[in-house]
Structures are given as structure tokens and as C-alpha cells.
């Protein structure tokens, strides 16, 4: 509670009492804090010309306190009134605000004018701030050193720190690490956090004192505990890297977080990196993005590259190419070559090829090999620049010379085909062999082709194998042809296997080739008497499967019919010989081979078919006979089968008369069994024939 006597005097117009009443209400320790009442009493005293009251009132108005509204204009007015009366505190405050430039425009001349006034009254803070004006406003190290020397002699801990930095750097004074150390030490013992940090550096690097890592850590720790963000960041580095302390990622994260929360931009970057990689904490891309962004906003260029990456790829935020480009443009100098190239990539993705070309040029001029490659492609395709194969060749070659592996495939093509340079198969082969992993499949295939063109067949074969093993379908087809031409039993099988791999990789040409290879292998096995061999059947079934796949993938059905007769005849015979009658018939249906019609009739006579298929078998045999493609005896065999079908009413209406005529025909073709059948018929009294068994 305010003293009643003091309050009475203030109410009676006592200016000093009015100031003291304002001071009472502005002092929290009194337990009666009330800035509105404080400002009201200060105002009464200020209006009466009380210099201290004017300064105190300005202190409240400059920022505003609780219910008191900020009024910078009035604050500066009262600072000025007080300063003109010679009040050192007001002179310092006015000069300090002109120096800081936060509430009013920065003005070093006015700052120095009022600070000198305060310094004349032996104000140590004024000497300190004068040093700041000279150092940070005018880069005048000599004058700054003089001011900070005076303030240091008055035990101003901030001045001791700043003067120590000048001795450390040899700016405005002769470089003297020992003197810097003494100043840091004295300031640190007086609880200056920045000096505690600098003592850590002195002990770590041996500046003005014997190197001592234990003491360095001790002072860094003191600085960090005292709230110095540089010390907190340094501790984070020590724990992260295990610098004379056991490596501890969790402690590193803890101190990076402390420094970041204290506004240290570099530590915000390190904290973002911890979240990005899950170092000392759980991986969290959104938190990484947030801290990288804060660090960048705090003036640190290091996160800008990563922010560009995150906006480009949608990591921790949504994809935004424009923002990615913005951050890539603001990266640190060391990261510019790669970042400028990525700007080009993003402009190309937006189909802004002129801008893409311009940024590839910038990145290439900074030595970025990948951008040289992209620049070569711009000239190759005419994107953002006039098409110029020689320039494309130049930049692709320069890219390789700068350690980029991406152009090798294109350089192989250019030497191979004489694009932008003369044809040189050896150089083409060299570049193809060094192609990037994504392009090796095709490149290795070209190596094989070029070796083949030079009749270096063994080398060609080896490179075709490498290409095929990487999924190159053309190489698989080449290998199939190579093995087929060798004609040995083993090679024929290898040929079919490579064709099958191409087919299984989705190649229609591979499907056709696999069908043809397995069909011919199966046919040869049938000719050698393997009609009832499961291996023969398996090979022919593979041929049939790949034929069906080829037809599904666009193989000309007319062409297929020309090549598939033998397959279906052979497979039908295999099925027939192993008593798979219905499957045999299905194969016979798909071949125009006239002999297959005879076998189909045999299947029908075994009652192995549906009525409709039985009719089909009969009609087909009728159509093919007689047939000049059949041997004389086979024609007889065919007519004999027709006779049996007619006699038994299989696939057609029963007719002994018609059956007899077919047996006669069979006999004419020399089929012995027909003669036996004819002896089983007798002529009827009124014409026709009757089967008597």
C-alpha cells in the first residue's frame, strides 16, 4: 500500500512526490503494480518539467505496458525533453533507440550525439553503445575500441566481450589473443554469457591460453546453462560428433533444441537435420520442414537447399515447384552449382524451356557436371536453344570430363551413328560400357551389336548376355538367333530358352520366336519317333501357349495359319498316341494337314467326341478327299474311314450303300482293309447293298 503521506503530497502538487508515486506503482516488488497509475503520476510530474519522470514515462509509452497504450511519438518527445535537461538515462535511451532502429528509424548520427551527451556524464552504458555505433554502424574499429576500452575500465561486461573480440580479430587494435582471453575471463566471471562461450573457444583452440579441451567443455557448458545460444549449439556439436565427450545423439538434440528455441538460426538448421534423419529423436519430416523454414527466416542460408528439396518432392510439406525454385535461388554459394541445376530441372518440368536452359547455363558455368549434361540435351532436342548436335556433343563430353556419368549412353549413340561427331565404334563401345545403371541394359546391347558388326562374335555374345540379364529383350532375341544358327542340340534348346525369356518379358516378337523355336524342336522330336515322349509333348505345348500369346499380342492370324499346321498336327499326334483323344481332336481341328482329318475321323469312330464335333470330323474328311498331298494309300485310308462312319452312322446318317461306295474307293487306292470290308456286303434284290458282317 502506498504511503498516505506520499500520496497526499503528490495530490497537493509536489512534483517530486508525484514522481515517487509513479515509481511506486511501476515497481513490481511493492506488490501494487499498476502501470496506468504509474503513467498518470509520471505525466503530472513530467508536465511540471521533472526530467526523471519524463524519462520514466517515456519508458512506459515506448512499448506500452498492459493497459497503457503504446505511443512511440509521445515517448520520443518525453525522452527528448528529459535529455535536453541533461538527464543521462534519457540521453542514453534516446541514443539507444536511434541506434537500434526498432521503434524509430535508425540514425547513427543522432544516436552518437545523444550517447556522447550521456557519456560525458560518465554513463558506462553510453560508452558501450557508442562503441557499437562505431563498430556496427560505421565499421570504425579504432573508435569502437576506444569506447569499449573506457566502458571496460568501468567493468561493463558487454564492452569487455566486444573489446576482447577486437583483440581476437586484430580489428582497431593489434591482434592479442592473451589480452582477449583476459577480457573474456573477467567478463565471464561477471556472468557475461557470450564471454563464457568465447572462453570455451580460447581453451579449445589455444587462443591466448594453453589448449585444454576439458576446460573448453566446462566453459561451453556454463555458457549453455546461462542461456547463451552459441554455447548451447556448441554443446550440441560436441555431443553429436563425440568431441572429447562420449557421442550422445539425444544430448546433441537437446542442446540444439535449446539454442533453436533461443532464436539461434544455425541451431534451427541442425535441429531440422536431426528431425530429417531421425538423429537423437524420431524422424519427423514435418518438424524438419518447420525448423528448416525458421532457420531460413532467421537468415541462415544452409537450410535453403533442403527446403528446395522438400518443396520439390513433397517431403514434410506439399509439392510446390515455385517455392522450391525460390529456395534453390537462395542457397549458400557452395550449393549453387547443384541448386541452380535443379532450378533448371523444375523449369523444364513446367515446360518453361527457355528458363530451364538459362539456369542450366549458370549451373554449368559453376562446374556442375549434371547441368552440363542437361545443357547438352537442350542442344540435342532443341529445348530452350536451337538444335545443335555439335554443341550437344561438346557439353555432353564436358559433363563426362567433370565426373558426370549420365552422358555416356548419349555419347555412345553419337559416336555410333555419327551425330555431332564422326563415327567411331571403339569410342561408342567405350561410352556404352560406362553408361549409368538405368541405361546399361540398352547400352550393353549396343556394345554387343557393335562387336557383332566387327565380327568379334565372342565379345558380342558376352555383351548380349550381360544386356539380356539386365532385361534387354532385343539382346535375348539376338542370343536366340545366335544359338539357333549353331544348330547343336544344346544350342537349339538355348535358343528356345532365350526366346522364351523375351516372350515372358512381354515381347510379341519373343512370343512368336518362342512359338516357332519350340514348335520346330517338337517337330524334330516327333520325326525321331518321340511322339509318345512327355518331353516332346511339353515342348509342343509350350509352342502352342506362345502361339496363343503371340496372337493375343497382334501376331497376324493369316501368317500364324501358315506356320502352325505342323505344330497342331504334331501335338495332335502326340495326344493321339497317349490316348488323349479329345485333346488330339482339338489340335487336328486347327491344322489344314489332310492327314489330320483322317486321325480326327478315327477319334470320332472311338465315340470320344460330342455330336457336333463328330459331324465336323465327317464333313472335314469329305472335303479333303481325294487329296494330292496325301500318299495313294493314305487317300485309301481316308475313304475307308468315311465308309466306317457311314456304315455306323457316326457324324452322318447311316447308309450301307454309301459306305459300300467308299470302301470301293478305298480299295481302288490300294487300301487292303477295304477289300476285306467289301466281302462283308451282299447286293440286295432290288438294288443297293447290305452289310452282313
C-alpha positions in Angstrom: 0.0 0.0 0.0 1.4 3.4 -1.0 2.4 5.7 1.9 -0.5 8.0 2.7 1.8 11.0 3.3 3.5 10.5 -0.1 0.1 10.2 -1.8 -1.1 13.4 0.0 1.9 15.4 -1.1 1.6 14.1 -4.7 -2.1 15.1 -4.7 -1.1 18.6 -3.4 1.1 19.1 -6.5 4.5 18.1 -5.0 6.4 17.2 -8.2 9.0 15.0 -6.5 6.2 13.2 -4.7 4.3 12.7 -8.0 7.5 11.1 -9.5 7.9 8.9 -6.4 4.2 7.9 -6.6 4.7 6.9 -10.2 7.8 5.0 -9.3 5.9 3.1 -6.5 3.2 1.9 -8.9 5.8 0.9 -11.6 7.8 -1.2 -9.1 6.6 -4.8 -9.0 8.4 -5.5 -5.7 6.0 -3.2 -4.0 3.2 -5.6 -4.6 0.9 -2.9 -6.0 2.0 -2.9 -9.7 -0.3 -0.6 -11.8 1.2 0.9 -14.9 -1.9 3.1 -15.6 -1.5 4.8 -12.2 2.3 5.0 -12.7 1.9 6.7 -16.1 -0.7 9.1 -14.7 1.6 10.3 -11.8 4.7 10.4 -14.1 2.7 12.5 -16.6 1.8 15.1 -13.8 5.5 15.3 -12.8 6.7 15.3 -16.5 4.3 18.2 -17.3 5.9 20.1 -14.4 9.3 19.5 -16.0 10.6 16.7 -13.8 13.4 15.1 -16.0 13.4 11.7 -14.4 9.6 11.5 -14.6 9.8 12.4 -18.3 12.3 9.5 -18.9 10.2 7.1 -16.8 7.0 8.0 -18.7 8.8 7.5 -22.0 9.9 4.0 -20.9 6.3 3.0 -20.4 5.0 4.6 -23.6 7.7 3.3 -25.9 6.5 -0.3 -25.8 3.2 0.1 -24.0 2.5 -1.7 -20.7 -0.7 -3.7 -20.0 -3.5 -1.1 -20.0 -1.2 1.7 -21.2 -1.3 2.0 -25.0 2.0 2.2 -26.9 2.7 5.7 -28.1 6.2 5.9 -29.7 5.8 9.6 -30.8 5.0 10.7 -27.2 7.8 8.5 -25.8 10.4 10.1 -28.1 9.0 13.6 -27.1 9.4 12.9 -23.4 12.9 11.3 -23.9 13.9 14.4 -25.8 12.5 16.7 -23.1 14.3 14.8 -20.4 17.6 14.6 -22.4 17.6 18.3 -23.1 17.5 18.8 -19.3 20.7 16.8 -19.1 19.2 13.5 -17.8 21.9 10.9 -18.7 19.4 8.0 -18.6 17.1 9.8 -21.1 20.1 10.7 -23.3 21.2 7.1 -23.3 17.7 5.8 -24.0 17.2 8.3 -26.9 20.6 7.4 -28.4 20.0 3.7 -27.9 16.6 3.9 -29.8 18.3 5.7 -32.7 21.0 3.0 -32.7 18.6 0.1 -32.6 16.1 1.5 -35.2 13.3 -0.7 -33.9 10.7 1.9 -32.7 12.1 4.8 -34.7 14.2 4.9 -37.9 17.8 4.0 -37.4 20.0 7.2 -37.3 23.6 6.7 -36.2 24.4 10.4 -36.2 21.6 11.2 -33.7 22.5 8.1 -31.8 26.1 9.2 -31.3 25.0 12.8 -30.5 22.9 11.7 -27.5 25.1 8.9 -26.4 28.1 11.3 -26.2 25.9 13.5 -24.1 25.3 10.6 -21.7 29.0 9.5 -21.9 30.0 13.0 -20.8 28.2 12.2 -17.6 30.3 9.1 -17.2 27.5 6.7 -18.2 29.2 3.3 -18.9 26.3 2.0 -21.0 26.6 5.1 -23.2 30.3 4.3 -23.8 29.4 0.7 -24.6 26.7 1.7 -27.1 28.9 4.3 -28.7 31.3 1.5 -29.4 28.5 -0.4 -31.0 27.6 2.6 -33.2 31.2 3.0 -34.4 31.7 -0.8 -35.0 28.4 -1.9 -36.4 27.2 1.4 -37.8 30.4 2.8 -39.4 32.8 -0.2 -39.3 35.2 2.1 -37.4 37.2 -0.4 -35.3 39.5 2.2 -33.8 36.8 4.4 -32.3 34.9 1.4 -31.2 37.9 0.1 -29.4 38.4 3.4 -27.6 34.8 3.5 -26.4 34.8 -0.1 -25.3 38.1 0.3 -23.5 36.6 3.1 -21.4 33.5 1.1 -20.7 35.6 -2.0 -19.8 37.5 0.0 -17.3 34.2 0.8 -15.7 33.5 -3.0 -15.6 30.9 -3.1 -18.4 30.8 -6.8 -19.2 29.4 -6.3 -22.7 32.2 -3.9 -23.5 34.8 -6.4 -22.2 33.4 -9.0 -24.5 33.3 -6.7 -27.6 36.8 -5.4 -26.9 38.1 -8.9 -26.5 36.6 -9.8 -29.9 38.5 -6.8 -31.4 41.8 -8.1 -29.8 41.0 -11.6 -31.0 40.5 -10.4 -34.6 43.1 -7.6 -34.6 40.5 -5.1 -35.6 41.2 -1.5 -34.5 43.9 -2.8 -32.1 46.8 -5.1 -32.6 45.8 -8.7 -32.5 46.5 -10.0 -29.0 44.9 -13.3 -28.0 46.3 -13.1 -24.5 44.6 -9.8 -23.9 41.4 -11.1 -25.5 41.5 -14.1 -23.1 41.9 -11.8 -20.1 38.9 -9.7 -21.1 36.7 -12.7 -21.8 37.8 -14.2 -18.5 37.0 -11.1 -16.5 33.6 -10.6 -18.3 32.8 -14.3 -17.8 33.4 -14.1 -14.1 30.9 -11.2 -14.0 28.3 -13.6 -15.6 28.6 -12.5 -19.3 27.3 -15.5 -21.2 28.9 -14.6 -24.6 32.3 -14.3 -22.8 31.8 -17.7 -21.3 31.3 -19.1 -24.8 34.5 -17.3 -26.0 36.5 -18.7 -23.1 35.4 -22.1 -24.4 36.8 -21.3 -27.8 40.0 -19.9 -26.3 40.6 -23.2 -24.4 39.5 -25.3 -27.4 41.8 -23.7 -29.9 44.6 -22.4 -27.6 43.9 -18.7 -28.2 45.8 -16.8 -25.6 46.0 -19.8 -23.2 47.2 -23.4 -23.3 44.8 -25.6 -25.2 42.6 -27.5 -22.7 39.6 -29.4 -24.1 38.3 -30.2 -20.6 38.1 -26.5 -19.7 36.7 -25.7 -23.1 33.8 -28.0 -22.5 33.4 -26.6 -18.9 33.0 -23.0 -20.2 30.8 -24.1 -23.1 28.6 -25.8 -20.6 28.5 -22.8 -18.3 27.5 -20.6 -21.3 24.8 -23.0 -22.3 23.4 -23.3 -18.8 23.4 -19.5 -18.6 21.3 -19.4 -21.7 23.9 -18.5 -24.4 22.6 -19.9 -27.6 26.1 -20.2 -29.1 27.2 -22.3 -26.1 24.1 -24.4 -26.4 24.8 -25.0 -30.1 28.4 -25.8 -29.5 27.5 -28.4 -26.9 25.1 -29.9 -29.4 28.0 -30.3 -31.9 30.3 -31.8 -29.2 27.7 -34.4 -28.3 26.8 -35.1 -31.9 30.4 -35.6 -33.1 31.8 -37.0 -29.9 34.4 -34.2 -29.5 36.3 -35.1 -26.3 33.0 -36.4 -24.8 31.1 -39.6 -25.4 28.9 -39.3 -28.5 25.3 -38.8 -27.4 22.8 -38.0 -30.1 20.0 -37.5 -27.6 22.0 -34.8 -25.7 23.0 -33.3 -29.0 19.4 -33.0 -30.0 18.6 -31.5 -26.5 21.1 -28.7 -26.9 20.3 -28.0 -30.5 16.7 -27.6 -29.4 17.6 -25.2 -26.6 19.7 -23.0 -28.9 17.0 -23.1 -31.6 14.3 -22.1 -29.1 16.6 -19.2 -28.2 16.5 -18.0 -31.8 19.9 -19.3 -33.0 19.3 -19.8 -36.7 22.2 -22.2 -37.3 21.0 -24.4 -34.5 17.5 -24.4 -36.0 19.1 -25.8 -39.1 20.8 -28.5 -37.1 17.6 -29.3 -35.2 15.8 -29.6 -38.6 18.6 -32.0 -39.7 18.0 -34.2 -36.6 14.3 -34.4 -37.4 15.1 -35.1 -41.0 17.4 -38.0 -40.4 16.0 -39.2 -37.0 19.2 -38.3 -35.1 18.6 -38.2 -31.4 14.8 -38.2 -31.9 12.1 -39.8 -34.0 12.2 -39.0 -37.7 9.7 -36.3 -38.4 9.6 -34.6 -41.8 7.1 -32.0 -40.8 9.1 -30.9 -37.8 12.2 -30.9 -40.0 10.5 -28.7 -42.5 9.3 -26.3 -39.8 12.7 -25.8 -38.3 14.5 -25.5 -41.6 12.0 -22.8 -42.5 12.5 -20.9 -39.2 16.3 -21.2 -39.7 16.0 -19.7 -43.2 13.7 -16.9 -42.0 16.4 -16.2 -39.4 19.0 -15.5 -42.1 20.7 -18.9 -42.3 21.3 -20.0 -45.9 22.1 -23.6 -45.1 18.5 -25.0 -45.0 17.5 -23.4 -48.3 18.8 -26.3 -50.4 16.9 -28.8 -48.2 13.8 -26.6 -48.3 14.0 -26.6 -52.1 14.2 -30.4 -52.0 11.3 -30.7 -49.6 9.1 -28.5 -51.8 10.2 -30.3 -54.9 9.5 -33.8 -53.6 6.7 -33.1 -51.1 8.7 -34.1 -48.0 7.1 -32.7 -44.9 5.0 -30.3 -46.9 3.0 -30.3 -50.2 4.8 -30.2 -53.6 5.3 -26.6 -54.7 7.8 -26.1 -57.6 7.6 -22.3 -57.4 8.7 -22.3 -53.7 11.3 -24.9 -54.4 12.8 -22.7 -57.1 12.6 -19.7 -54.7 14.7 -21.6 -52.1 17.1 -23.0 -54.6 17.9 -19.5 -55.7 18.8 -18.5 -52.1 21.2 -21.4 -51.3 24.7 -20.9 -50.0 27.5 -20.3 -52.5 28.8 -23.9 -52.2 25.4 -25.4 -53.1 24.7 -23.1 -56.0 26.0 -25.4 -58.8 23.7 -28.2 -57.9 20.8 -26.0 -56.8 20.9 -23.9 -60.0 20.8 -27.2 -62.0 17.7 -28.3 -60.0 16.0 -24.9 -60.9 16.6 -25.8 -64.5 15.1 -29.3 -63.9 12.0 -27.7 -62.3 11.5 -25.1 -65.1 11.8 -28.0 -67.6 9.2 -29.9 -65.7 6.9 -26.8 -66.0 7.8 -26.8 -69.8 9.5 -23.4 -69.4 12.4 -24.5 -71.5 14.0 -21.0 -72.0 14.3 -20.5 -68.3 15.5 -24.1 -67.8 18.2 -23.6 -70.4 19.3 -20.3 -68.7 19.7 -22.0 -65.3 21.5 -25.0 -66.8 24.0 -22.5 -68.3 24.5 -20.8 -64.9 25.0 -24.2 -63.2 27.3 -25.4 -65.9 29.4 -22.3 -65.7 29.8 -23.1 -62.0 31.1 -26.5 -62.8 28.1 -28.7 -62.3 28.6 -31.8 -64.4 25.0 -32.9 -64.4 23.8 -29.5 -65.6 26.4 -29.7 -68.4 24.6 -33.0 -69.3 21.2 -31.3 -69.2 22.6 -28.4 -71.3 23.8 -31.0 -73.9 20.3 -32.4 -74.0 18.8 -28.9 -74.6 21.0 -28.6 -77.7 20.3 -32.3 -78.6 16.5 -31.8 -78.6 16.3 -28.1 -79.3 14.7 -27.3 -75.9 15.3 -23.7 -74.9 18.1 -23.5 -77.5 18.5 -24.0 -81.2 19.1 -27.7 -82.1 22.9 -28.0 -82.4 24.4 -31.5 -82.4 27.9 -30.3 -82.2 27.1 -28.2 -79.1 25.3 -31.1 -77.7 28.4 -33.3 -78.2 30.6 -30.6 -76.6 28.5 -30.2 -73.5 28.0 -34.0 -73.0 31.7 -34.5 -73.4 32.5 -31.7 -70.9 30.0 -33.2 -68.5 31.9 -36.5 -68.5 35.2 -34.7 -68.1 33.6 -33.2 -64.9 32.8 -36.5 -63.4 29.2 -37.0 -64.5 28.3 -40.5 -65.7 24.9 -39.6 -67.2 26.0 -38.6 -70.8 27.8 -41.9 -71.6 24.8 -43.5 -73.3 24.2 -40.5 -75.5 27.8 -40.1 -76.3 27.8 -43.8 -77.3 24.9 -43.1 -79.6 26.6 -40.1 -81.1 29.9 -41.9 -81.9 27.8 -45.0 -83.0 25.7 -43.0 -85.5 28.0 -40.0 -86.3 25.8 -37.4 -84.6 27.7 -34.2 -83.9 31.0 -36.0 -84.4 32.5 -38.6 -86.7 31.6 -42.3 -86.4 33.9 -44.2 -84.1 32.7 -47.7 -83.0 35.6 -48.1 -80.5 34.7 -44.8 -78.7 31.0 -45.7 -78.9 31.7 -49.0 -77.2 33.8 -47.3 -74.5 31.0 -44.9 -73.7 28.3 -47.6 -73.8 30.3 -49.7 -71.3 30.3 -46.8 -68.9 26.6 -46.0 -69.2 24.6 -45.3 -66.0 22.9 -48.2 -64.3 19.4 -47.3 -65.7 20.8 -47.3 -69.2 23.1 -50.3 -69.0 20.5 -52.8 -70.4 20.2 -51.0 -73.7 23.8 -49.8 -73.8 25.2 -53.3 -73.3 23.0 -54.5 -76.1 24.5 -51.9 -78.4 28.0 -53.0 -77.3 27.1 -56.5 -78.4 25.7 -55.2 -81.7 28.9 -53.2 -82.5 31.1 -56.1 -81.7 29.0 -58.3 -84.0 29.3 -55.7 -86.7 33.1 -56.1 -86.4 32.8 -59.9 -86.4 34.1 -60.0 -82.8 31.5 -62.7 -82.2 32.7 -64.0 -78.8 32.7 -60.5 -77.3 29.4 -59.7 -79.0 27.9 -62.8 -77.4 29.2 -61.9 -73.9 27.7 -58.4 -74.0 24.4 -59.7 -75.4 24.3 -62.0 -72.3 25.0 -59.0 -70.0 22.3 -56.9 -71.7 19.8 -59.8 -71.6 20.5 -60.5 -67.9 19.5 -56.8 -67.3 16.2 -57.3 -69.2 17.2 -56.2 -72.7 14.7 -58.1 -74.9 16.5 -57.4 -78.2 19.6 -58.9 -76.7 17.6 -62.0 -75.7 16.3 -62.3 -79.3 19.9 -61.9 -80.7 21.0 -64.7 -78.3 18.2 -66.9 -79.5 19.3 -66.4 -83.1 23.0 -67.0 -82.3 22.2 -70.3 -80.6 19.8 -71.4 -83.4 22.4 -70.8 -86.1 24.9 -73.1 -84.2 22.4 -76.0 -84.7 23.7 -78.3 -82.0 21.1 -80.0 -79.8 22.2 -78.0 -76.7 22.2 -74.7 -78.7 18.8 -75.3 -80.1 17.5 -75.7 -76.5 19.3 -72.5 -75.5 17.8 -70.7 -78.5 14.3 -71.6 -77.4 15.0 -70.7 -73.8 16.2 -67.1 -74.8 13.2 -66.7 -77.0 11.0 -67.8 -74.1 12.7 -65.2 -71.8 11.9 -62.5 -74.3 8.3 -63.7 -74.5 8.0 -63.8 -70.8 9.3 -60.2 -70.7 6.3 -59.2 -72.8 7.9 -59.1 -76.2 5.4 -60.1 -79.0 8.4 -60.9 -81.2 9.7 -63.1 -78.4 6.4 -64.8 -78.2 6.4 -65.6 -82.0 10.0 -66.7 -81.8 9.4 -68.9 -78.8 6.4 -70.5 -80.5 8.5 -71.2 -83.7 11.5 -72.5 -81.8 9.6 -74.9 -79.5 7.4 -76.0 -82.5 10.4 -76.9 -84.6 12.1 -78.7 -81.7 8.9 -80.7 -81.0 8.5 -81.5 -84.7 12.1 -82.8 -84.9 11.4 -85.0 -81.8 8.2 -86.3 -83.4 10.1 -87.2 -86.6 12.6 -89.1 -84.5 9.8 -91.2 -83.0 9.2 -89.3 -79.8 5.5 -88.9 -80.4 4.7 -90.5 -77.1 7.6 -88.9 -75.1 6.4 -86.4 -72.4 9.3 -84.1 -73.2 8.1 -83.9 -76.8 4.5 -83.1 -75.6 5.8 -80.5 -73.2 7.8 -78.7 -75.9 4.9 -78.7 -78.3 2.5 -77.4 -75.6 4.9 -74.6 -74.9 4.9 -73.8 -78.6 1.1 -73.7 -78.6 1.0 -71.5 -75.5 3.4 -68.9 -77.0 1.4 -69.0 -80.3 -1.7 -68.1 -78.4 0.1 -65.3 -76.6 1.5 -64.0 -79.9 -2.0 -63.9 -81.4 -3.3 -62.0 -78.4 -0.5 -59.5 -78.9 -1.1 -58.8 -82.5 0.6 -61.7 -84.4 -1.1 -61.9 -87.9 -3.5 -64.8 -87.8 -3.1 -65.5 -91.5 0.7 -65.8 -91.0 0.1 -67.9 -87.9 -2.0 -70.4 -90.0 0.9 -70.7 -92.5 3.3 -71.8 -89.7 1.1 -73.6 -87.2 -0.1 -76.6 -89.3 2.9 -78.7 -88.4 2.6 -77.7 -84.7 -1.0 -78.8 -84.3 -0.5 -81.9 -86.4 2.5 -82.9 -84.3 0.8 -82.1 -81.0 -2.4 -83.9 -82.1 -0.4 -87.0 -83.0 1.3 -86.9 -79.5 -2.0 -86.6 -77.8 -3.4 -89.4 -80.0 -0.6 -91.7 -79.2 -1.1 -91.2 -75.5 -4.8 -91.8 -75.7 -5.7 -88.1 -75.1 -8.3 -88.3 -77.9 -10.3 -85.2 -77.3 -7.2 -83.0 -77.0 -5.8 -84.6 -80.2 -9.1 -83.7 -82.0 -8.8 -80.1 -80.8 -5.4 -79.9 -82.3 -6.4 -81.6 -85.6 -9.2 -79.0 -85.9 -6.6 -76.3 -86.1 -4.5 -77.7 -88.9 -5.2 -77.9 -92.6 -3.0 -81.0 -92.9 -5.3 -83.5 -94.7 -3.9 -86.4 -92.8 -5.1 -84.8 -89.6 -8.6 -85.2 -90.9 -8.1 -88.9 -91.1 -7.0 -89.0 -87.4 -9.9 -86.8 -86.4 -12.2 -89.4 -88.0 -10.5 -92.2 -86.0 -11.2 -90.2 -82.8 -14.8 -89.8 -83.9 -15.2 -93.5 -84.5 -14.0 -94.1 -80.9 -17.1 -92.1 -79.8 -14.7 -89.7 -78.0 -16.4 -86.6 -79.4 -19.6 -84.6 -78.9 -22.2 -85.0 -81.7 -21.3 -81.6 -83.2 -17.6 -82.5 -83.3 -18.4 -85.9 -84.8 -20.3 -84.2 -87.7 -17.4 -81.8 -88.1 -14.9 -84.7 -88.3 -17.0 -86.4 -91.0 -17.6 -83.2 -93.1 -13.9 -82.3 -93.0 -12.8 -85.7 -94.2 -15.4 -85.5 -97.0 -13.9 -82.1 -98.1 -10.2 -83.2 -98.1 -10.6 -86.4 -100.2 -9.2 -87.2 -102.6 -6.1 -85.1 -101.9 -2.9 -84.9 -103.9 -0.9 -84.0 -100.8 -1.7 -87.5 -99.4 0.0 -90.7 -100.5 -2.1 -93.1 -102.5 -2.5 -95.4 -99.6 -3.5 -92.5 -97.3 -6.2 -91.5 -99.7 -7.5 -95.1 -99.5 -7.2 -95.0 -95.7 -9.3 -91.8 -95.7 -12.1 -93.3 -97.8 -12.0 -96.4 -95.6 -12.7 -94.1 -92.5 -15.6 -92.5 -94.4 -17.0 -95.9 -95.1 -16.9 -96.9 -91.5 -18.5 -93.6 -90.4 -21.3 -94.1 -93.0 -21.9 -97.7 -92.0 -22.1 -96.8 -88.3 -24.0 -93.5 -88.7 -21.2 -91.6 -87.0 -21.2 -87.9 -87.9 -23.7 -88.5 -90.7 -26.8 -90.5 -91.5 -26.3 -94.3 -91.6 -26.1 -95.7 -95.2 -24.7 -99.1 -96.2 -25.0 -98.1 -99.8 -22.8 -95.0 -99.3 -20.5 -96.9 -97.1 -20.0 -99.6 -99.8 -19.1 -97.0 -102.4 -16.4 -95.5 -100.0 -14.9 -98.9 -99.4 -14.8 -99.4 -103.2 -12.9 -96.1 -103.5 -10.6 -97.1 -100.7 -9.9 -100.4 -102.5 -9.1 -98.6 -105.7 -6.4 -96.6 -103.8 -4.9 -99.9 -102.7 -6.0 -99.9 -99.1 -6.1 -103.6 -98.1 -8.5 -103.4 -95.3 -11.1 -102.1 -97.8 -11.1 -105.3 -99.7 -11.9 -107.2 -96.5 -14.8 -104.9 -95.8 -16.2 -105.3 -99.3 -16.5 -109.1 -98.8 -18.9 -108.3 -95.9 -21.5 -106.8 -98.2 -24.1 -108.5 -100.4 -26.2 -107.0 -103.2 -29.9 -106.6 -102.4 -32.6 -108.0 -104.6 -33.9 -104.6 -105.6 -30.6 -102.7 -105.7 -28.2 -101.4 -103.2 -26.0 -103.2 -100.7 -26.5 -104.7 -97.3 -23.7 -105.2 -94.7 -23.8 -108.7 -93.4 -20.7 -108.6 -91.1 
